[in-house]
Amino acid sequence: MINMVKLPTNKSSLFLRVAKGHFATSHSHINYYIDVTTQKSRLSEAKAVAKELVAAYQHSTIVDTVLCLDGTQVIGTCLANELTKDGFANMNAHQTIYVITPEYTTGSQIILRDNLAPMVKGKHVLILAASITTGYTAQAAIEAVNYYGGMVAGLSAIFATATDCLGIPVTSIFDPSNLPDYASFDSRDCPLCKAGQRIDALVNSFGYSTL
């Protein structure tokens, strides 16, 4: 059983729920599993996340669509609500913001069905993720937005170790300064594996599966 610990932060309404150990993602091995389930599913926390993230785009960024990755639709809806308040601009005819979720191919490429593609074509798209560490998923999202004729307006996450992806700055609430000993390793060159430390769980942004 993974031992989760709740870490307080300098943001009174937000916290980090983490477990230290040896975890495997689809792209790397990490020494911390960061559980953002409640931030993604509990309305009060989703609102708090949205209020933190929206400050980076206030009065300066046009956002027409929020592309939600990793099950961040609740946060995306709260973020869209913040972005439609006075002081924000979008180019949509009805002065509203689309909140959409993509699909994935077996090769992890991001696709949009024909009914969603018009919400990206010619639009300023804010990409929202639960976490950005290796950057593979964020890169796939950027490439998808470009492919469908949109413009990336920003890249946001709850937790991120990357500061940019394909030249686009990453805005996050939490980063390695909140976990100074956080580390990510290539699965082929993981020091934890070399030391014989067993993998505690397979993890992704939706949760974990113990082995």
Residue frames as qw, qx, qy, qz and C-alpha x, y, z in Angstrom:
[[0.000, 0.889, 0.458, 0.000, 0.00, 0.00, 0.00],
 [0.398, 0.463, -0.027, 0.792, 1.36, 3.42, -0.96],
 [0.359, -0.605, -0.456, 0.545, 1.75, 5.82, 1.97],
 [0.206, 0.711, 0.272, 0.615, 0.40, 9.20, 0.87],
 [0.384, -0.440, -0.349, 0.733, 1.44, 12.33, 2.77],
 [0.145, 0.897, 0.357, 0.214, -0.26, 15.73, 2.55],
 [0.532, -0.092, -0.082, 0.837, 2.30, 18.54, 2.29],
 [0.030, 0.892, 0.317, -0.321, 1.25, 22.09, 3.15],
 [0.536, 0.363, 0.222, 0.729, 2.38, 24.85, 0.80],
 [0.139, -0.218, -0.177, 0.950, 2.55, 28.63, 0.89],
 [0.361, -0.185, -0.416, -0.814, -0.88, 28.64, -0.78],
 [0.352, -0.115, 0.666, -0.648, -3.42, 28.24, 2.01],
 [0.772, 0.219, 0.181, -0.568, -6.14, 26.72, -0.17],
 [0.823, 0.423, -0.359, -0.123, -3.88, 24.22, -1.95],
 [0.582, -0.560, 0.589, -0.019, -1.66, 21.33, -0.89],
 [0.489, 0.447, -0.714, -0.228, 0.44, 18.56, -2.40],
 [0.877, -0.219, 0.340, -0.259, -0.48, 14.95, -1.72],
 [0.465, 0.631, -0.616, -0.078, 2.58, 12.82, -2.42],
 [0.940, -0.284, 0.188, 0.012, 4.19, 9.45, -1.84],
 [0.067, 0.766, -0.624, -0.141, 7.92, 8.84, -1.97],
 [0.830, -0.076, 0.552, -0.007, 9.23, 5.66, -3.53],
 [0.176, -0.266, 0.741, 0.591, 10.00, 4.13, -6.93],
 [0.568, 0.539, 0.467, -0.411, 7.31, 4.67, -9.55],
 [0.343, -0.009, 0.692, 0.635, 7.08, 3.97, -13.26],
 [0.453, 0.606, 0.153, -0.636, 5.24, 6.15, -15.78],
 [0.826, 0.487, 0.283, 0.030, 4.84, 5.45, -19.48],
 [0.512, 0.803, -0.158, 0.262, 7.90, 7.60, -20.21],
 [0.214, 0.611, -0.558, 0.519, 10.14, 7.57, -17.12],
 [0.641, -0.383, -0.610, 0.264, 10.79, 6.44, -13.56],
 [0.106, -0.715, 0.110, -0.682, 10.23, 8.93, -10.72],
 [0.361, 0.006, -0.764, 0.535, 10.92, 8.99, -6.99],
 [0.227, 0.218, 0.499, -0.807, 7.68, 10.77, -6.06],
 [0.000, -0.487, -0.784, -0.384, 4.10, 10.07, -7.02],
 [0.098, 0.110, 0.209, -0.967, 2.07, 13.27, -6.90],
 [0.056, 0.491, 0.868, 0.047, -1.66, 12.68, -6.51],
 [0.102, 0.071, -0.032, -0.992, -3.73, 15.54, -7.94],
 [0.109, -0.396, -0.884, -0.223, -7.02, 13.63, -7.89],
 [0.105, -0.697, -0.580, 0.408, -8.81, 15.98, -5.49],
 [0.047, -0.488, 0.144, 0.860, -7.62, 19.08, -7.33],
 [0.105, 0.027, -0.719, -0.687, -9.15, 17.62, -10.49],
 [0.301, -0.378, -0.833, -0.269, -12.42, 16.37, -9.01],
 [0.256, -0.618, -0.584, 0.459, -13.30, 18.45, -5.93],
 [0.219, 0.836, 0.339, 0.373, -14.95, 21.70, -7.00],
 [0.340, -0.933, 0.016, 0.113, -13.52, 23.87, -4.21],
 [0.610, -0.451, 0.420, 0.498, -9.95, 22.78, -5.01],
 [0.537, 0.419, 0.522, 0.513, -10.51, 23.02, -8.77],
 [0.046, 0.957, 0.228, 0.171, -11.66, 26.61, -8.30],
 [0.472, -0.807, 0.215, 0.282, -8.56, 27.37, -6.22],
 [0.654, -0.070, 0.514, 0.551, -6.30, 25.88, -8.92],
 [0.380, 0.688, 0.459, 0.415, -8.05, 27.90, -11.62],
 [0.148, -0.986, -0.081, 0.009, -7.68, 31.15, -9.66],
 [0.568, -0.593, 0.371, 0.435, -3.94, 30.53, -9.29],
 [0.592, 0.124, 0.584, 0.542, -3.40, 29.67, -12.96],
 [0.303, 0.822, 0.442, 0.193, -5.51, 32.46, -14.45],
 [0.254, -0.883, 0.048, 0.392, -3.24, 35.20, -13.11],
 [0.504, -0.263, 0.535, 0.625, -0.63, 34.35, -15.76],
 [0.276, 0.373, 0.677, 0.571, -3.08, 35.23, -18.53],
 [0.017, -0.802, -0.484, 0.348, -4.92, 38.20, -17.06],
 [0.150, 0.904, 0.026, -0.399, -5.25, 41.19, -19.41],
 [0.078, -0.663, 0.598, 0.444, -2.56, 39.83, -21.74],
 [0.129, -0.119, 0.940, 0.293, -3.68, 36.59, -23.41],
 [0.662, 0.121, -0.178, -0.718, -6.57, 35.81, -25.73],
 [0.179, -0.072, 0.977, -0.088, -8.09, 32.43, -24.92],
 [0.601, 0.053, -0.308, -0.735, -10.92, 30.92, -26.99],
 [0.904, -0.063, -0.367, -0.211, -10.60, 27.25, -26.02],
 [0.389, -0.594, 0.667, -0.228, -9.25, 25.24, -23.09],
 [0.772, 0.224, -0.576, -0.150, -7.89, 21.85, -24.14],
 [0.623, -0.562, 0.413, -0.354, -8.06, 19.60, -21.06],
 [0.610, 0.315, -0.725, 0.045, -5.58, 16.74, -20.69],
 [0.294, 0.123, -0.825, 0.467, -5.28, 14.17, -17.90],
 [0.340, -0.570, -0.748, 0.019, -8.87, 14.46, -16.69],
 [0.228, -0.210, -0.276, 0.910, -8.66, 18.18, -15.88],
 [0.037, -0.537, -0.597, -0.595, -12.14, 19.07, -17.19],
 [0.364, -0.797, -0.462, 0.137, -13.43, 20.39, -13.85],
 [0.415, -0.525, 0.048, 0.742, -10.43, 22.69, -13.52],
 [0.246, 0.149, 0.528, 0.799, -10.79, 23.64, -17.19],
 [0.132, -0.723, -0.600, -0.316, -14.41, 24.66, -16.62],
 [0.413, -0.794, -0.239, 0.378, -13.44, 26.75, -13.59],
 [0.427, -0.282, 0.282, 0.811, -10.59, 28.28, -15.59],
 [0.127, 0.436, 0.595, 0.663, -12.97, 29.14, -18.44],
 [0.262, -0.834, -0.485, -0.008, -15.26, 30.81, -15.90],
 [0.443, -0.653, -0.003, 0.615, -12.36, 32.94, -14.63],
 [0.366, -0.062, 0.472, 0.800, -11.30, 33.77, -18.18],
 [0.040, 0.600, 0.616, 0.509, -14.77, 35.05, -19.15],
 [0.285, -0.778, -0.374, 0.417, -14.83, 37.60, -16.35],
 [0.211, 0.977, 0.017, 0.012, -14.18, 41.26, -17.07],
 [0.240, -0.816, 0.485, 0.202, -10.64, 41.97, -18.19],
 [0.517, -0.149, 0.787, 0.303, -10.18, 38.89, -20.35],
 [0.476, 0.526, -0.247, -0.660, -10.60, 38.68, -24.10],
 [0.540, 0.036, 0.817, 0.199, -11.57, 35.98, -26.55],
 [0.136, 0.251, -0.502, -0.816, -12.40, 35.95, -30.24],
 [0.090, 0.311, 0.942, 0.085, -15.47, 33.71, -30.12],
 [0.134, -0.425, -0.453, -0.772, -18.67, 35.11, -31.59],
 [0.557, -0.652, -0.430, -0.283, -20.66, 34.55, -28.40],
 [0.054, -0.704, 0.452, -0.545, -17.91, 35.76, -26.05],
 [0.882, -0.374, 0.193, -0.210, -17.64, 32.37, -24.43],
 [0.006, 0.607, -0.792, -0.060, -14.88, 29.79, -24.07],
 [0.889, 0.080, -0.375, -0.250, -14.94, 26.20, -25.27],
 [0.427, -0.528, 0.708, -0.192, -13.76, 23.48, -22.87],
 [0.867, 0.296, -0.289, -0.277, -12.83, 20.31, -24.75],
 [0.644, -0.440, 0.625, 0.018, -11.15, 16.95, -24.15],
 [0.437, 0.523, -0.618, -0.392, -9.18, 15.14, -26.87],
 [0.985, -0.044, 0.126, -0.107, -8.94, 11.45, -27.69],
 [0.223, -0.676, 0.674, 0.200, -5.75, 9.43, -28.02],
 [0.804, 0.350, -0.434, -0.208, -4.58, 6.90, -30.58],
 [0.955, -0.260, -0.060, 0.132, -2.80, 3.72, -29.50],
 [0.688, 0.266, -0.121, 0.664, 0.44, 5.55, -30.30],
 [0.348, -0.591, -0.359, 0.632, -0.47, 8.35, -27.84],
 [0.130, 0.192, 0.309, 0.922, -1.19, 10.86, -30.60],
 [0.183, 0.440, 0.517, -0.711, -3.92, 13.36, -29.79],
 [0.040, 0.287, 0.696, 0.657, -6.92, 13.54, -32.10],
 [0.293, 0.280, 0.352, -0.844, -10.08, 15.64, -32.24],
 [0.370, 0.458, 0.803, 0.093, -13.34, 14.47, -33.73],
 [0.198, 0.426, 0.449, 0.760, -14.98, 16.52, -36.48],
 [0.280, -0.828, -0.433, -0.221, -17.40, 18.13, -34.00],
 [0.554, -0.734, -0.066, 0.388, -14.54, 19.42, -31.82],
 [0.632, 0.104, 0.250, 0.726, -12.01, 20.39, -34.50],
 [0.129, 0.750, 0.272, 0.590, -13.80, 23.74, -35.27],
 [0.498, -0.860, -0.108, -0.017, -13.28, 24.71, -31.62],
 [0.677, -0.442, 0.240, 0.537, -9.53, 24.67, -32.27],
 [0.537, 0.388, 0.400, 0.634, -9.21, 25.84, -35.88],
 [0.133, 0.650, 0.131, 0.736, -8.35, 29.53, -35.89],
 [0.569, -0.777, -0.183, -0.195, -8.67, 29.65, -32.08],
 [0.088, 0.635, -0.600, 0.479, -6.31, 30.62, -29.30],
 [0.865, -0.249, -0.413, -0.134, -6.01, 27.41, -27.29],
 [0.266, -0.658, 0.580, -0.400, -4.87, 27.13, -23.68],
 [0.736, 0.068, -0.673, -0.012, -3.54, 23.64, -22.96],
 [0.515, -0.581, 0.379, -0.503, -4.25, 22.40, -19.43],
 [0.713, 0.128, -0.687, 0.064, -2.54, 19.34, -17.92],
 [0.765, -0.627, -0.143, -0.029, -2.39, 17.76, -14.48],
 [0.576, -0.649, 0.331, 0.371, 1.40, 17.56, -14.63],
 [0.657, 0.727, -0.186, 0.069, 4.19, 18.25, -17.09],
 [0.662, -0.600, 0.401, 0.204, 7.42, 16.40, -16.37],
 [0.621, -0.043, 0.590, 0.515, 8.89, 14.64, -19.39],
 [0.187, 0.527, -0.154, -0.815, 6.90, 16.90, -21.70],
 [0.139, 0.051, 0.892, 0.428, 5.81, 14.12, -24.07],
 [0.121, 0.638, 0.758, -0.065, 2.09, 14.67, -23.58],
 [0.020, 0.799, 0.118, -0.589, 2.40, 18.46, -23.68],
 [0.089, -0.387, 0.610, 0.686, 4.38, 18.22, -26.91],
 [0.136, 0.301, 0.898, 0.291, 1.70, 15.97, -28.42],
 [0.081, 0.773, 0.551, -0.304, -0.95, 18.52, -27.43],
 [0.028, -0.696, 0.193, 0.691, 0.98, 21.41, -28.98],
 [0.104, -0.149, 0.793, 0.582, 1.46, 19.45, -32.18],
 [0.133, 0.509, 0.848, 0.056, -2.26, 18.61, -32.25],
 [0.071, 0.806, 0.289, -0.511, -3.31, 22.24, -31.81],
 [0.025, -0.552, 0.466, 0.692, -1.00, 23.24, -34.65],
 [0.151, 0.075, 0.907, 0.385, -2.24, 20.37, -36.83],
 [0.093, 0.649, 0.755, -0.018, -5.88, 21.36, -36.36],
 [0.232, 0.618, 0.278, 0.698, -5.13, 24.98, -37.23],
 [0.422, -0.871, -0.252, -0.016, -5.14, 26.53, -33.79],
 [0.290, 0.667, -0.376, 0.574, -2.68, 28.76, -31.95],
 [0.654, -0.340, -0.570, 0.362, -1.29, 27.76, -28.54],
 [0.151, -0.853, -0.031, -0.499, -2.12, 30.58, -26.13],
 [0.277, -0.652, 0.570, -0.418, -0.48, 28.96, -23.12],
 [0.711, 0.038, -0.700, 0.045, 0.53, 25.77, -21.36],
 [0.395, -0.558, 0.374, -0.626, -0.61, 25.24, -17.75],
 [0.688, -0.068, -0.720, 0.050, -0.32, 22.47, -15.18],
 [0.665, -0.728, -0.075, -0.149, -0.84, 21.82, -11.49],
 [0.648, -0.592, 0.387, 0.283, 2.70, 20.43, -11.15],
 [0.738, 0.661, -0.081, 0.112, 5.54, 20.81, -13.64],
 [0.695, -0.459, 0.241, 0.498, 9.25, 20.19, -13.72],
 [0.506, 0.335, 0.403, 0.685, 9.60, 21.55, -17.26],
 [0.068, -0.568, -0.170, 0.803, 9.77, 25.31, -17.67],
 [0.444, 0.521, -0.216, -0.696, 8.90, 25.26, -21.36],
 [0.658, 0.149, 0.731, 0.103, 7.85, 22.88, -24.10],
 [0.514, 0.482, 0.501, 0.503, 8.67, 23.51, -27.76],
 [0.246, 0.242, 0.034, 0.938, 9.46, 27.10, -26.81],
 [0.405, -0.629, -0.319, -0.582, 6.16, 27.70, -25.01],
 [0.035, -0.375, 0.640, -0.670, 6.52, 28.67, -21.33],
 [0.509, -0.358, -0.782, -0.046, 4.88, 26.38, -18.77],
 [0.310, -0.488, 0.250, -0.777, 2.77, 27.96, -16.04],
 [0.636, -0.233, -0.735, 0.036, 2.33, 25.76, -12.96],
 [0.530, -0.770, -0.012, -0.354, 1.26, 26.09, -9.35],
 [0.749, -0.552, 0.360, 0.078, 3.82, 23.62, -8.00],
 [0.639, 0.647, -0.410, 0.076, 7.33, 22.79, -9.22],
 [0.797, 0.040, -0.495, 0.344, 10.46, 21.04, -7.87],
 [0.054, 0.458, -0.411, 0.786, 10.98, 23.86, -5.37],
 [0.706, -0.372, 0.112, -0.592, 8.05, 22.33, -3.48],
 [0.977, -0.155, 0.143, 0.026, 9.80, 18.91, -3.61],
 [0.006, 0.860, -0.479, -0.177, 13.55, 19.67, -3.67],
 [0.345, -0.365, 0.852, 0.149, 14.59, 16.02, -4.00],
 [0.784, 0.449, 0.302, -0.302, 12.12, 15.19, -6.79],
 [0.125, -0.487, 0.721, 0.477, 13.86, 13.30, -9.61],
 [0.839, 0.415, 0.149, -0.318, 12.88, 11.74, -12.91],
 [0.343, -0.462, 0.746, 0.334, 14.98, 9.12, -14.72],
 [0.586, 0.339, -0.558, -0.481, 15.04, 7.46, -18.10],
 [0.919, -0.190, 0.164, -0.305, 13.63, 3.97, -17.55],
 [0.898, 0.320, -0.232, 0.195, 16.73, 2.48, -19.21],
 [0.480, 0.361, -0.432, 0.673, 19.10, 4.28, -16.87],
 [0.528, -0.716, -0.107, -0.443, 17.25, 4.44, -13.55],
 [0.160, 0.480, -0.717, 0.479, 19.53, 4.45, -10.48],
 [0.647, -0.233, 0.435, -0.581, 16.70, 3.05, -8.34],
 [0.953, 0.205, -0.106, -0.199, 16.45, 0.03, -10.63],
 [0.582, 0.522, -0.554, 0.287, 20.23, -0.37, -10.61],
 [0.151, -0.439, 0.658, -0.593, 20.17, -0.30, -6.82],
 [0.250, -0.128, -0.960, -0.001, 17.64, -3.14, -6.84],
 [0.256, 0.196, 0.491, -0.809, 14.77, -1.05, -5.45],
 [0.210, 0.402, 0.874, 0.177, 11.48, -2.58, -6.54],
 [0.144, -0.270, -0.308, -0.901, 8.88, -0.50, -8.37],
 [0.183, 0.177, 0.692, -0.675, 6.08, 0.41, -5.96],
 [0.470, 0.598, 0.561, -0.326, 3.44, 1.20, -8.58],
 [0.318, 0.296, 0.535, 0.725, 2.69, 2.07, -12.17],
 [0.001, -0.658, -0.405, 0.635, 1.37, 5.64, -12.21],
 [0.239, 0.413, 0.427, 0.768, -0.12, 8.27, -14.48],
 [0.108, -0.207, 0.115, -0.966, -2.17, 11.43, -14.04],
 [0.651, -0.324, -0.351, -0.590, -5.28, 9.40, -13.26],
 [0.791, -0.506, 0.210, -0.271, -3.88, 7.30, -10.42],
 [0.027, 0.569, -0.822, 0.021, -1.69, 4.33, -9.63],
 [0.944, -0.034, -0.224, -0.241, -1.70, 0.55, -9.83],
 [0.436, -0.643, 0.624, -0.087, 0.39, -1.31, -7.27],
 [0.580, 0.398, -0.688, -0.181, 2.41, -4.27, -8.41]]
